[in-house]
């Protein structure tokens, strides 16, 4: 919850009880809900079939006695966690049971553009869309969410989001491997409000924090080390996550995979769409609050400035002893851009990239398959971030300085304070399809919906000049 101005209590639909409205501080009386792992079947060809339903009509009791209209994936609010391994063939069968068109994008996945779930893979009400691909990327924490042009913010805000986890290890999901989906909301008379989602500079900036759909949550710790997978699924807010007692912890992974070695920190900054995995040590019988501390330097319009309590951790009197983190995590080493690498430049303004709004019929960039390029992102206005579909990249520098160690691993989203410049080392895959575009955009969802997005296609090397720069209006890819 926001420390400076508390609004109404919130809790996950039907699971928890909570105190009344207007309490002056966090009560942490609601048990954290862990998103269930999505079930699947195995098709005759060996593909893992996951069936996901975009559901409307949810009645979610965030505040006792008050029901909010929500959407969810296979439920009333949020969705399950999909889990797959490298080498798996996955078949994602998505049925739209909403009253309007939507999409489902696999954020962080490296896959053919026709399977990406972006604005061109629209699913009409009552229709089913199937995306399938072979997982061919390292272990990571991804997620899925709608990506309908001009409606992404509203669809995500209503509750359409879930985790997509790649890889397995010795951590136990739900025991010492805990996802934390962080969102901010506004409540009006106890009901979740959509007011402000599609207005103002940044859209909705809520004063009530939900973690996995739960307000004022607590989690019972049973082991000395716990891995937390943090996802900022907010529309606009930036969080600086740490602990009220100032304890240090280890970052082990960023958006797109493991670091080479743990990075010791006491705060991590995470902007919308970003993920970070941390490992925290606990002692028997203690309790500690994970919080977000605001900062004012270079921020704009409050997206970084507010303080929030997020969740309380309560350790059991006796804890299972965890193995120590290894000095080497097995993350993929960075590969520097080759000499003479192509440089592409992108200027971010209020709601435009390179002075152009999003046009679904225009191809902005054509990239040869397998290319390794440098992308320079120049933020000329207030805070933005920058997400690229299909790829993972490394941050070379921000304003000429290398990134902090915890951001040195593979990423797909980078935060840029106002008037900051970033250089990215971007490696593209081999999914050549000159007719089907991927997106790059600001992941502050209000900005994305207003048009701060561009399109690129991947073409076979040597054919870039032959690729049409226009797509027929209304043409769908997928």
C-alpha positions as a Markdown table, in Angstrom:
| # | Residue | x | y | z |
|---|---|---|---|---|
| 1 | Unk | 0.0 | 0.0 | 0.0 |
| 2 | Unk | 1.1 | 3.6 | -0.5 |
| 3 | Unk | 2.4 | 5.0 | 2.8 |
| 4 | Unk | 1.4 | 8.6 | 2.1 |
| 5 | Unk | -2.2 | 8.2 | 1.2 |
| 6 | Unk | -4.0 | 4.9 | 1.8 |
| 7 | Unk | -7.1 | 4.0 | -0.1 |
| 8 | Unk | -9.3 | 0.9 | 0.2 |
| 9 | Unk | -8.2 | -2.6 | 1.1 |
| 10 | Unk | -7.9 | -5.2 | -1.7 |
| 11 | Unk | -7.7 | -8.9 | -1.7 |
| 12 | Unk | -7.8 | -11.7 | -4.3 |
| 13 | Unk | -11.3 | -12.9 | -5.4 |
| 14 | Unk | -12.9 | -15.2 | -2.9 |
| 15 | Unk | -9.7 | -16.4 | -1.2 |
| 16 | Unk | -9.0 | -14.0 | 1.6 |
| 17 | Unk | -10.6 | -11.9 | 4.3 |
| 18 | Unk | -9.3 | -8.4 | 5.1 |
| 19 | Unk | -9.9 | -5.5 | 7.4 |
| 20 | Unk | -12.1 | -2.6 | 6.6 |
| 21 | Unk | -11.3 | 0.5 | 4.6 |
| 22 | Unk | -9.3 | 3.4 | 5.8 |
| 23 | Unk | -6.7 | 1.8 | 7.9 |
| 24 | Unk | -3.7 | 4.1 | 8.5 |
| 25 | Unk | -1.0 | 1.6 | 7.6 |
| 26 | Unk | -0.4 | -1.9 | 6.2 |
| 27 | Unk | -1.9 | -4.7 | 8.1 |
| 28 | Unk | -0.4 | -7.6 | 6.1 |
| 29 | Unk | -3.4 | -9.8 | 7.1 |
| 30 | Unk | -3.9 | -11.6 | 3.8 |
| 31 | Unk | -2.1 | -14.7 | 2.8 |
| 32 | Unk | -0.2 | -14.4 | -0.5 |
| 33 | Unk | -1.8 | -16.4 | -3.3 |
| 34 | Unk | 0.6 | -18.3 | -5.5 |
| 35 | Unk | -0.5 | -18.5 | -9.1 |
| 36 | Unk | -1.2 | -22.2 | -9.9 |
| 37 | Unk | 0.9 | -23.9 | -12.6 |
| 38 | Unk | -1.1 | -24.3 | -15.8 |
| 39 | Unk | -2.1 | -27.8 | -16.7 |
| 40 | Unk | -1.3 | -29.2 | -20.1 |
| 41 | Unk | -1.8 | -32.3 | -22.2 |
| 42 | Unk | 0.5 | -33.9 | -24.7 |
| 43 | Unk | -0.7 | -34.0 | -28.3 |
| 44 | Unk | 0.1 | -37.0 | -30.6 |
| 45 | Unk | 3.0 | -35.1 | -32.1 |
| 46 | Unk | 4.6 | -34.6 | -28.7 |
| 47 | Unk | 3.6 | -30.9 | -28.3 |
| 48 | Unk | 2.6 | -29.7 | -24.9 |
| 49 | Unk | -0.9 | -28.2 | -25.3 |
| 50 | Unk | -1.9 | -25.4 | -22.9 |
| 51 | Unk | -5.5 | -24.1 | -23.1 |
| 52 | Unk | -6.0 | -20.5 | -22.0 |
| 53 | Unk | -9.3 | -18.7 | -21.9 |
| 54 | Unk | -9.6 | -14.9 | -21.8 |
| 55 | Unk | -12.5 | -14.6 | -19.4 |
| 56 | Unk | -14.9 | -11.7 | -18.7 |
| 57 | Unk | -17.5 | -11.4 | -16.1 |
| 58 | Unk | -15.3 | -11.8 | -13.1 |
| 59 | Unk | -16.7 | -10.7 | -9.8 |
| 60 | Unk | -13.6 | -10.1 | -7.6 |
| 61 | Unk | -14.0 | -9.2 | -3.9 |
| 62 | Unk | -10.9 | -7.0 | -3.5 |
| 63 | Unk | -12.7 | -5.2 | -0.6 |
| 64 | Unk | -14.9 | -7.2 | 1.8 |
| 65 | Unk | -18.5 | -6.9 | 0.6 |
| 66 | Unk | -17.6 | -5.0 | -2.6 |
| 67 | Unk | -17.3 | -6.8 | -5.9 |
| 68 | Unk | -15.3 | -5.5 | -8.8 |
| 69 | Unk | -15.8 | -6.4 | -12.4 |
| 70 | Unk | -12.6 | -8.0 | -13.6 |
| 71 | Unk | -11.2 | -10.1 | -16.4 |
| 72 | Unk | -8.8 | -13.0 | -16.0 |
| 73 | Unk | -7.1 | -15.9 | -17.8 |
| 74 | Unk | -8.7 | -19.2 | -16.8 |
| 75 | Unk | -10.3 | -17.4 | -13.9 |
| 76 | Unk | -11.7 | -14.1 | -12.6 |
| 77 | Unk | -8.4 | -12.2 | -12.2 |
| 78 | Unk | -4.9 | -12.8 | -13.5 |
| 79 | Unk | -3.9 | -16.2 | -14.8 |
| 80 | Unk | -1.9 | -19.4 | -14.1 |
| 81 | Unk | 1.8 | -19.7 | -14.5 |
| 82 | Unk | 2.8 | -21.6 | -17.7 |
| 83 | Unk | 6.0 | -23.6 | -17.3 |
| 84 | Unk | 8.0 | -25.2 | -20.1 |
| 85 | Unk | 11.6 | -26.4 | -20.8 |
| 86 | Unk | 14.1 | -25.6 | -23.5 |
| 87 | Unk | 13.4 | -28.0 | -26.4 |
| 88 | Unk | 9.7 | -28.3 | -25.6 |
| 89 | Unk | 7.2 | -27.8 | -28.5 |
| 90 | Unk | 4.4 | -25.8 | -27.0 |
| 91 | Unk | 1.0 | -25.3 | -28.4 |
| 92 | Unk | -0.9 | -22.4 | -26.8 |
| 93 | Unk | -4.6 | -22.6 | -27.5 |
| 94 | Unk | -6.2 | -19.2 | -26.6 |
| 95 | Unk | -10.0 | -18.7 | -26.7 |
| 96 | Unk | -11.4 | -15.2 | -26.4 |
| 97 | Unk | -14.5 | -15.2 | -24.1 |
| 98 | Unk | -14.4 | -11.4 | -23.8 |
| 99 | Unk | -17.0 | -9.0 | -25.2 |
| 100 | Unk | -14.3 | -7.5 | -27.4 |
| 101 | Unk | -11.3 | -8.3 | -29.5 |
| 102 | Unk | -8.0 | -8.9 | -27.8 |
| 103 | Unk | -4.7 | -10.7 | -28.2 |
| 104 | Unk | -2.2 | -12.6 | -26.0 |
| 105 | Unk | 1.4 | -11.7 | -26.3 |
| 106 | Unk | 4.2 | -14.0 | -25.0 |
| 107 | Unk | 6.5 | -11.3 | -23.5 |
| 108 | Unk | 10.2 | -12.3 | -23.5 |
| 109 | Unk | 9.7 | -15.3 | -25.8 |
| 110 | Unk | 11.9 | -15.9 | -28.9 |
| 111 | Unk | 9.5 | -17.2 | -31.5 |
| 112 | Unk | 8.2 | -16.6 | -35.1 |
| 113 | Unk | 6.4 | -13.2 | -35.5 |
| 114 | Unk | 3.2 | -14.9 | -36.5 |
| 115 | Unk | 3.1 | -16.6 | -33.1 |
| 116 | Unk | 4.1 | -13.5 | -31.1 |
| 117 | Unk | 0.6 | -12.5 | -30.1 |
| 118 | Unk | 1.2 | -8.8 | -30.9 |
| 119 | Unk | -1.3 | -6.4 | -32.4 |
| 120 | Unk | -1.6 | -8.3 | -35.7 |
| 121 | Unk | -2.7 | -11.6 | -34.0 |
| 122 | Unk | -6.1 | -10.4 | -33.0 |
| 123 | Unk | -8.6 | -12.8 | -31.5 |
| 124 | Unk | -12.3 | -11.8 | -32.1 |
| 125 | Unk | -14.9 | -12.6 | -29.4 |
| 126 | Unk | -15.7 | -16.3 | -29.4 |
| 127 | Unk | -12.7 | -17.1 | -31.6 |
| 128 | Unk | -9.7 | -19.4 | -30.8 |
| 129 | Unk | -6.1 | -18.7 | -31.8 |
| 130 | Unk | -3.3 | -21.2 | -31.6 |
| 131 | Unk | 0.3 | -20.3 | -31.3 |
| 132 | Unk | 3.0 | -22.9 | -31.4 |
| 133 | Unk | 6.8 | -22.9 | -31.3 |
| 134 | Unk | 9.8 | -24.7 | -30.0 |
| 135 | Unk | 11.3 | -23.2 | -26.8 |
| 136 | Unk | 14.9 | -22.3 | -27.7 |
| 137 | Unk | 16.2 | -19.9 | -25.1 |
| 138 | Unk | 17.8 | -20.1 | -21.7 |
| 139 | Unk | 15.9 | -20.4 | -18.4 |
| 140 | Unk | 14.0 | -17.2 | -17.7 |
| 141 | Unk | 10.9 | -15.6 | -16.2 |
| 142 | Unk | 8.6 | -14.3 | -19.0 |
| 143 | Unk | 4.9 | -13.4 | -18.9 |
| 144 | Unk | 1.9 | -13.1 | -21.1 |
| 145 | Unk | -0.6 | -10.2 | -21.6 |
| 146 | Unk | -2.8 | -8.7 | -24.2 |
| 147 | Unk | -1.3 | -6.5 | -26.9 |
| 148 | Unk | -4.3 | -5.0 | -28.8 |
| 149 | Unk | -3.3 | -1.7 | -30.3 |
| 150 | Unk | -4.8 | 1.2 | -28.3 |
| 151 | Unk | -6.4 | -1.1 | -25.7 |
| 152 | Unk | -3.4 | -2.9 | -24.0 |
| 153 | Unk | -3.5 | -0.7 | -20.9 |
| 154 | Unk | -7.2 | -1.4 | -20.2 |
| 155 | Unk | -7.0 | -5.1 | -20.9 |
| 156 | Unk | -4.0 | -5.6 | -18.6 |
| 157 | Unk | -5.5 | -3.4 | -15.9 |
| 158 | Unk | -8.7 | -5.5 | -15.9 |
| 159 | Unk | -6.6 | -8.5 | -15.0 |
| 160 | Unk | -5.3 | -10.3 | -18.2 |
| 161 | Unk | -1.8 | -11.3 | -17.3 |
| 162 | Unk | 0.2 | -14.3 | -16.2 |
| 163 | Unk | 3.7 | -15.8 | -15.9 |
| 164 | Unk | 5.5 | -17.9 | -18.5 |
| 165 | Unk | 8.5 | -19.7 | -16.9 |
| 166 | Unk | 11.2 | -21.5 | -18.8 |
| 167 | Unk | 13.4 | -24.0 | -17.2 |
| 168 | Unk | 13.6 | -26.2 | -14.0 |
| 169 | Unk | 16.1 | -26.4 | -11.3 |
| 170 | Unk | 16.4 | -27.3 | -7.6 |
| 171 | Unk | 14.1 | -24.5 | -6.4 |
| 172 | Unk | 10.6 | -25.6 | -5.5 |
| 173 | Unk | 7.8 | -23.5 | -7.0 |
| 174 | Unk | 5.5 | -22.2 | -4.3 |
| 175 | Unk | 7.9 | -23.1 | -1.5 |
| 176 | Unk | 11.2 | -21.3 | -2.0 |
| 177 | Unk | 10.6 | -20.2 | -5.6 |
| 178 | Unk | 7.9 | -17.5 | -5.3 |
| 179 | Unk | 6.5 | -15.2 | -8.1 |
| 180 | Unk | 5.5 | -11.7 | -7.1 |
| 181 | Unk | 3.3 | -9.9 | -9.6 |
| 182 | Unk | 3.3 | -6.2 | -8.6 |
| 183 | Unk | 0.4 | -3.9 | -9.7 |
| 184 | Unk | -1.0 | -0.6 | -8.5 |
| 185 | Unk | -4.7 | 0.1 | -8.5 |
| 186 | Unk | -7.3 | 2.8 | -7.7 |
| 187 | Unk | -10.4 | 1.8 | -5.8 |
| 188 | Unk | -13.6 | 3.9 | -5.8 |
| 189 | Unk | -16.0 | 3.0 | -2.9 |
| 190 | Unk | -14.4 | -0.4 | -2.7 |
| 191 | Unk | -14.5 | -1.2 | -6.4 |
| 192 | Unk | -11.5 | -1.3 | -8.7 |
| 193 | Unk | -11.7 | 1.7 | -10.9 |
| 194 | Unk | -10.7 | 2.0 | -14.6 |
| 195 | Unk | -10.7 | 5.8 | -14.4 |
| 196 | Unk | -7.4 | 7.3 | -15.6 |
| 197 | Unk | -6.2 | 4.2 | -17.4 |
| 198 | Unk | -6.5 | 5.9 | -20.8 |
| 199 | Unk | -6.0 | 9.6 | -19.8 |
| 200 | Unk | -3.2 | 11.9 | -18.6 |
| 201 | Unk | 0.5 | 11.7 | -19.3 |
| 202 | Unk | 1.1 | 8.3 | -17.8 |
| 203 | Unk | -2.4 | 6.8 | -17.4 |
| 204 | Unk | -3.4 | 5.2 | -14.2 |
| 205 | Unk | -1.2 | 5.7 | -11.1 |
| 206 | Unk | -2.8 | 3.8 | -8.3 |
| 207 | Unk | -2.3 | 4.2 | -4.6 |
| 208 | Unk | -3.2 | 0.6 | -3.7 |
| 209 | Unk | -0.7 | -2.2 | -4.3 |
| 210 | Unk | -1.6 | -5.7 | -5.2 |
| 211 | Unk | 0.8 | -8.6 | -5.2 |
| 212 | Unk | -0.5 | -11.6 | -7.1 |
| 213 | Unk | -3.9 | -10.0 | -6.8 |
| 214 | Unk | -3.7 | -9.7 | -3.0 |
| 215 | Unk | -3.7 | -6.5 | -0.9 |
| 216 | Unk | -1.5 | -6.3 | 2.2 |
| 217 | Unk | -0.2 | -9.8 | 1.7 |
| 218 | Unk | 2.1 | -11.9 | 3.9 |
| 219 | Unk | 4.1 | -15.0 | 3.0 |
| 220 | Unk | 5.2 | -17.7 | 5.4 |
| 221 | Unk | 8.9 | -18.4 | 4.8 |
| 222 | Unk | 10.0 | -22.0 | 5.5 |
| 223 | Unk | 13.6 | -22.0 | 4.2 |
| 224 | Unk | 16.7 | -19.9 | 4.8 |
| 225 | Unk | 16.9 | -18.8 | 1.2 |
| 226 | Unk | 14.0 | -17.9 | -1.0 |
| 227 | Unk | 14.0 | -17.0 | -4.7 |
| 228 | Unk | 11.5 | -14.3 | -5.6 |
| 229 | Unk | 10.6 | -13.6 | -9.3 |
| 230 | Unk | 9.5 | -10.0 | -9.4 |
| 231 | Unk | 7.3 | -8.8 | -12.3 |
| 232 | Unk | 6.2 | -5.2 | -12.7 |
| 233 | Unk | 2.8 | -5.7 | -14.2 |
| 234 | Unk | 1.7 | -2.1 | -13.5 |
| 235 | Unk | 0.6 | 0.2 | -16.3 |
| 236 | Unk | 3.1 | 3.0 | -15.5 |
| 237 | Unk | 4.7 | 2.9 | -12.0 |
| 238 | Unk | 8.4 | 2.3 | -11.5 |
| 239 | Unk | 9.4 | 0.5 | -8.2 |
| 240 | Unk | 12.7 | 0.5 | -6.3 |
| 241 | Unk | 12.3 | -2.7 | -4.4 |
| 242 | Unk | 14.2 | -3.6 | -1.2 |
| 243 | Unk | 13.5 | -4.2 | 2.4 |
| 244 | Unk | 12.5 | -1.9 | 5.3 |
| 245 | Unk | 15.5 | -3.1 | 7.4 |
| 246 | Unk | 17.9 | -2.3 | 4.5 |
| 247 | Unk | 19.1 | -5.9 | 4.2 |
| 248 | Unk | 21.2 | -6.8 | 1.2 |
| 249 | Unk | 20.2 | -9.6 | -1.2 |
| 250 | Unk | 21.4 | -11.2 | -4.4 |
| 251 | Unk | 20.1 | -10.7 | -7.9 |
| 252 | Unk | 20.4 | -13.8 | -10.0 |
| 253 | Unk | 18.5 | -13.0 | -13.2 |
| 254 | Unk | 17.0 | -10.2 | -15.2 |
| 255 | Unk | 14.3 | -10.1 | -17.9 |
| 256 | Unk | 15.8 | -12.7 | -20.2 |
| 257 | Unk | 17.9 | -15.0 | -18.1 |
| 258 | Unk | 20.5 | -15.7 | -15.4 |
| 259 | Unk | 23.4 | -13.4 | -14.6 |
| 260 | Unk | 26.9 | -14.9 | -14.8 |
| 261 | Unk | 27.3 | -14.4 | -11.1 |
| 262 | Unk | 25.1 | -13.0 | -8.2 |
| 263 | Unk | 25.0 | -9.3 | -7.9 |
| 264 | Unk | 24.7 | -8.0 | -4.3 |
| 265 | Unk | 22.4 | -5.0 | -3.8 |
| 266 | Unk | 19.9 | -3.5 | -1.4 |
| 267 | Unk | 17.5 | -2.0 | -4.0 |
| 268 | Unk | 16.5 | -2.9 | -7.6 |
| 269 | Unk | 14.7 | -0.6 | -9.9 |
| 270 | Unk | 12.0 | -2.3 | -12.0 |
| 271 | Unk | 9.9 | -0.5 | -14.6 |
| 272 | Unk | 6.7 | -1.8 | -16.3 |
| 273 | Unk | 7.3 | -5.1 | -18.1 |
| 274 | Unk | 10.6 | -5.8 | -16.5 |
| 275 | Unk | 11.4 | -8.8 | -14.4 |
| 276 | Unk | 14.2 | -9.5 | -11.9 |
| 277 | Unk | 14.9 | -12.6 | -9.8 |
| 278 | Unk | 16.4 | -12.2 | -6.4 |
| 279 | Unk | 17.5 | -14.5 | -3.6 |
| 280 | Unk | 16.9 | -13.4 | 0.0 |
| 281 | Unk | 18.3 | -14.9 | 3.2 |
| 282 | Unk | 16.0 | -15.2 | 6.3 |
| 283 | Unk | 16.6 | -16.2 | 9.9 |
| 284 | Unk | 14.2 | -18.2 | 12.1 |
| 285 | Unk | 11.3 | -16.3 | 13.6 |
| 286 | Unk | 12.0 | -13.0 | 12.0 |
| 287 | Unk | 9.6 | -10.8 | 10.0 |
| 288 | Unk | 10.5 | -8.2 | 7.4 |
| 289 | Unk | 8.6 | -6.0 | 4.9 |
| 290 | Unk | 9.5 | -5.7 | 1.3 |
| 291 | Unk | 8.9 | -2.2 | 0.1 |
| 292 | Unk | 9.5 | 0.3 | -2.7 |
| 293 | Unk | 11.2 | 3.6 | -2.0 |
| 294 | Unk | 10.7 | 6.5 | -4.3 |
| 295 | Unk | 13.3 | 8.8 | -5.6 |
| 296 | Unk | 13.0 | 12.3 | -7.2 |
| 297 | Unk | 16.2 | 12.5 | -9.2 |
| 298 | Unk | 15.3 | 12.8 | -12.9 |
| 299 | Unk | 11.8 | 11.4 | -12.4 |
| 300 | Unk | 8.7 | 13.0 | -13.8 |
| 301 | Unk | 5.1 | 13.1 | -12.8 |
| 302 | Unk | 5.4 | 10.8 | -9.8 |
| 303 | Unk | 6.0 | 7.4 | -11.5 |
| 304 | Unk | 9.1 | 7.0 | -9.4 |
| 305 | Unk | 8.5 | 9.2 | -6.4 |
| 306 | Unk | 6.0 | 7.4 | -4.1 |
| 307 | Unk | 6.8 | 5.0 | -1.2 |
| 308 | Unk | 4.9 | 1.7 | -0.9 |
| 309 | Unk | 4.8 | -1.3 | 1.3 |
| 310 | Unk | 4.5 | -4.4 | -0.8 |
| 311 | Unk | 4.5 | -7.6 | 1.3 |
| 312 | Unk | 5.5 | -8.9 | 4.7 |
| 313 | Unk | 7.6 | -12.1 | 5.1 |
| 314 | Unk | 7.2 | -14.1 | 8.3 |
| 315 | Unk | 9.8 | -16.7 | 8.9 |
| 316 | Unk | 8.9 | -19.9 | 10.8 |
| 317 | Unk | 10.6 | -20.7 | 14.1 |
| 318 | Unk | 12.6 | -23.4 | 12.3 |
| 319 | Unk | 13.7 | -23.1 | 8.7 |
| 320 | Unk | 14.9 | -25.7 | 6.3 |
| 321 | Unk | 18.5 | -25.1 | 5.5 |
| 322 | Unk | 19.1 | -24.0 | 1.9 |
| 323 | Unk | 22.2 | -24.6 | -0.2 |
| 324 | Unk | 24.4 | -21.5 | -0.6 |
| 325 | Unk | 24.2 | -19.7 | -3.9 |
| 326 | Unk | 27.1 | -20.8 | -6.2 |
| 327 | Unk | 29.7 | -18.2 | -7.2 |
| 328 | Unk | 28.8 | -18.9 | -10.9 |
| 329 | Unk | 25.2 | -19.0 | -12.0 |
| 330 | Unk | 25.7 | -20.3 | -15.5 |
| 331 | Unk | 24.4 | -17.3 | -17.2 |
| 332 | Unk | 25.3 | -16.8 | -20.9 |
| 333 | Unk | 28.3 | -14.5 | -21.2 |
| 334 | Unk | 27.8 | -11.3 | -23.1 |
| 335 | Unk | 29.0 | -11.2 | -26.7 |
| 336 | Unk | 30.2 | -7.7 | -27.8 |
| 337 | Unk | 28.9 | -6.2 | -31.0 |
| 338 | Unk | 31.1 | -7.0 | -33.9 |
| 339 | Unk | 33.3 | -4.2 | -35.4 |
| 340 | Unk | 31.2 | -2.2 | -37.9 |
| 341 | Unk | 27.9 | -3.3 | -36.4 |
| 342 | Unk | 25.0 | -1.5 | -37.8 |
| 343 | Unk | 23.7 | 1.3 | -35.5 |
| 344 | Unk | 20.0 | 2.2 | -35.5 |
| 345 | Unk | 18.8 | 5.3 | -33.6 |
| 346 | Unk | 15.5 | 5.8 | -32.0 |
| 347 | Unk | 14.3 | 9.1 | -30.5 |
| 348 | Unk | 11.6 | 8.9 | -27.8 |
| 349 | Unk | 9.3 | 12.0 | -27.4 |
| 350 | Unk | 5.9 | 12.3 | -25.7 |
| 351 | Unk | 4.1 | 9.5 | -27.6 |
| 352 | Unk | 6.2 | 9.1 | -30.7 |
| 353 | Unk | 9.3 | 7.2 | -31.8 |
| 354 | Unk | 11.4 | 9.0 | -34.4 |
| 355 | Unk | 8.6 | 11.6 | -34.7 |
| 356 | Unk | 6.1 | 9.0 | -35.9 |
| 357 | Unk | 3.1 | 7.4 | -34.2 |
| 358 | Unk | 2.4 | 3.7 | -34.6 |
| 359 | Unk | 0.9 | 2.8 | -38.0 |
| 360 | Unk | -0.2 | -0.8 | -38.3 |
| 361 | Unk | 0.4 | -0.7 | -42.0 |
| 362 | Unk | 4.0 | 0.6 | -41.9 |
| 363 | Unk | 7.2 | -1.4 | -41.5 |
| 364 | Unk | 9.7 | 0.9 | -39.8 |
| 365 | Unk | 12.8 | -1.3 | -39.8 |
| 366 | Unk | 14.0 | -4.4 | -41.7 |
| 367 | Unk | 16.6 | -6.5 | -39.9 |
| 368 | Unk | 18.6 | -9.3 | -41.5 |
| 369 | Unk | 18.2 | -12.7 | -39.7 |
| 370 | Unk | 21.0 | -13.4 | -37.2 |
| 371 | Unk | 22.1 | -9.7 | -37.1 |
| 372 | Unk | 24.0 | -8.3 | -34.2 |
| 373 | Unk | 23.3 | -4.5 | -34.0 |
| 374 | Unk | 23.6 | -1.5 | -31.7 |
| 375 | Unk | 20.4 | 0.3 | -31.0 |
| 376 | Unk | 20.7 | 3.8 | -29.5 |
| 377 | Unk | 17.7 | 5.0 | -27.6 |
| 378 | Unk | 17.5 | 8.7 | -26.9 |
| 379 | Unk | 14.8 | 9.8 | -24.5 |
| 380 | Unk | 14.1 | 13.5 | -25.2 |
| 381 | Unk | 11.2 | 13.9 | -22.7 |
| 382 | Unk | 9.8 | 12.5 | -19.5 |
| 383 | Unk | 10.3 | 8.9 | -18.3 |
| 384 | Unk | 9.9 | 6.1 | -20.8 |
| 385 | Unk | 11.1 | 2.6 | -21.2 |
| 386 | Unk | 11.9 | 0.5 | -24.3 |
| 387 | Unk | 10.9 | -3.1 | -25.0 |
| 388 | Unk | 11.9 | -5.1 | -28.1 |
| 389 | Unk | 10.0 | -8.2 | -29.1 |
| 390 | Unk | 11.7 | -11.5 | -30.0 |
| 391 | Unk | 15.2 | -10.5 | -28.9 |
| 392 | Unk | 17.3 | -10.3 | -25.8 |
| 393 | Unk | 19.8 | -7.5 | -25.5 |
| 394 | Unk | 22.6 | -6.3 | -23.3 |
| 395 | Unk | 22.8 | -2.7 | -22.0 |
| 396 | Unk | 26.1 | -1.3 | -23.2 |
| 397 | Unk | 25.7 | 2.0 | -21.3 |
| 398 | Unk | 23.2 | 4.6 | -20.1 |
| 399 | Unk | 24.4 | 8.2 | -20.5 |
| 400 | Unk | 27.9 | 6.7 | -21.2 |
| 401 | Unk | 28.1 | 4.7 | -17.9 |
| 402 | Unk | 27.9 | 0.9 | -17.8 |
| 403 | Unk | 24.7 | -0.5 | -16.2 |
| 404 | Unk | 24.7 | -1.7 | -12.6 |
| 405 | Unk | 25.8 | -5.3 | -12.2 |
| 406 | Unk | 22.3 | -6.5 | -11.6 |
| 407 | Unk | 21.3 | -5.2 | -15.1 |
| 408 | Unk | 24.3 | -6.5 | -16.9 |
| 409 | Unk | 22.6 | -9.8 | -18.0 |
| 410 | Unk | 20.2 | -10.5 | -20.8 |
| 411 | Unk | 17.2 | -8.2 | -21.0 |
| 412 | Unk | 14.3 | -7.3 | -23.2 |
| 413 | Unk | 13.2 | -4.0 | -21.6 |
| 414 | Unk | 15.2 | -1.0 | -20.4 |
| 415 | Unk | 14.2 | 2.0 | -18.3 |
| 416 | Unk | 15.2 | 5.5 | -19.4 |
| 417 | Unk | 14.8 | 8.4 | -17.1 |
| 418 | Unk | 13.9 | 11.7 | -18.7 |
| 419 | Unk | 16.6 | 12.9 | -21.2 |
| 420 | Unk | 18.6 | 9.7 | -20.8 |
| 421 | Unk | 20.4 | 7.8 | -23.6 |
| 422 | Unk | 21.0 | 4.1 | -23.8 |
| 423 | Unk | 23.0 | 1.9 | -26.1 |
| 424 | Unk | 21.9 | -1.7 | -26.5 |
| 425 | Unk | 23.7 | -4.7 | -28.0 |
| 426 | Unk | 20.9 | -6.5 | -29.8 |
| 427 | Unk | 21.2 | -10.0 | -31.2 |
| 428 | Unk | 18.4 | -11.1 | -33.6 |
| 429 | Unk | 17.2 | -14.6 | -34.2 |
| 430 | Unk | 16.7 | -16.6 | -37.4 |
| 431 | Unk | 12.9 | -16.4 | -37.6 |
| 432 | Unk | 12.9 | -14.7 | -41.0 |
| 433 | Unk | 9.4 | -13.6 | -42.1 |
| 434 | Unk | 9.3 | -10.4 | -44.1 |
| 435 | Unk | 5.5 | -10.3 | -44.0 |
| 436 | Unk | 5.0 | -10.5 | -40.2 |
| 437 | Unk | 6.2 | -7.7 | -38.0 |
| 438 | Unk | 7.5 | -7.7 | -34.4 |
| 439 | Unk | 7.1 | -4.6 | -32.2 |
| 440 | Unk | 9.3 | -2.3 | -30.3 |
| 441 | Unk | 7.7 | 0.2 | -27.9 |
| 442 | Unk | 7.5 | 2.0 | -24.6 |
| 443 | Unk | 6.0 | -0.4 | -22.1 |
| 444 | Unk | 4.4 | 2.3 | -20.1 |
| 445 | Unk | 1.1 | 1.1 | -21.4 |
| 446 | Unk | -0.6 | 4.5 | -21.8 |
| 447 | Unk | 2.3 | 5.6 | -24.1 |
| 448 | Unk | 2.2 | 2.4 | -26.1 |
| 449 | Unk | -1.6 | 2.8 | -26.7 |
| 450 | Unk | -1.1 | 6.4 | -27.7 |
| 451 | Unk | 1.2 | 5.3 | -30.5 |
| 452 | Unk | 4.7 | 5.0 | -29.0 |
| 453 | Unk | 5.4 | 1.9 | -30.9 |
| 454 | Unk | 7.1 | 0.8 | -34.1 |
| 455 | Unk | 7.3 | -2.4 | -36.2 |
| 456 | Unk | 10.3 | -4.4 | -37.6 |
| 457 | Unk | 10.5 | -7.5 | -39.7 |
| 458 | Unk | 13.3 | -10.0 | -39.9 |
| 459 | Unk | 14.4 | -10.9 | -43.5 |
| 460 | Unk | 16.8 | -13.3 | -45.0 |
| 461 | Unk | 20.2 | -11.6 | -45.3 |
| 462 | Unk | 20.6 | -9.8 | -48.6 |
| 463 | Unk | 16.9 | -9.5 | -49.2 |
| 464 | Unk | 16.2 | -6.5 | -47.0 |
| 465 | Unk | 15.7 | -4.0 | -49.9 |
| 466 | Unk | 13.1 | -6.3 | -51.4 |
| 467 | Unk | 10.8 | -6.2 | -48.3 |
| 468 | Unk | 7.7 | -4.1 | -48.8 |
| 469 | Unk | 7.4 | -1.3 | -46.3 |
| 470 | Unk | 3.6 | -1.4 | -46.2 |
| 471 | Unk | 1.1 | -4.0 | -45.0 |
| 472 | Unk | -2.4 | -4.1 | -46.4 |
| 473 | Unk | -4.9 | -2.4 | -44.0 |
| 474 | Unk | -6.7 | -4.9 | -41.9 |
| 475 | Unk | -4.4 | -7.8 | -42.8 |
| 476 | Unk | -3.8 | -10.2 | -39.9 |
| 477 | Unk | -0.7 | -12.3 | -39.4 |
| 478 | Unk | -1.2 | -15.5 | -37.4 |
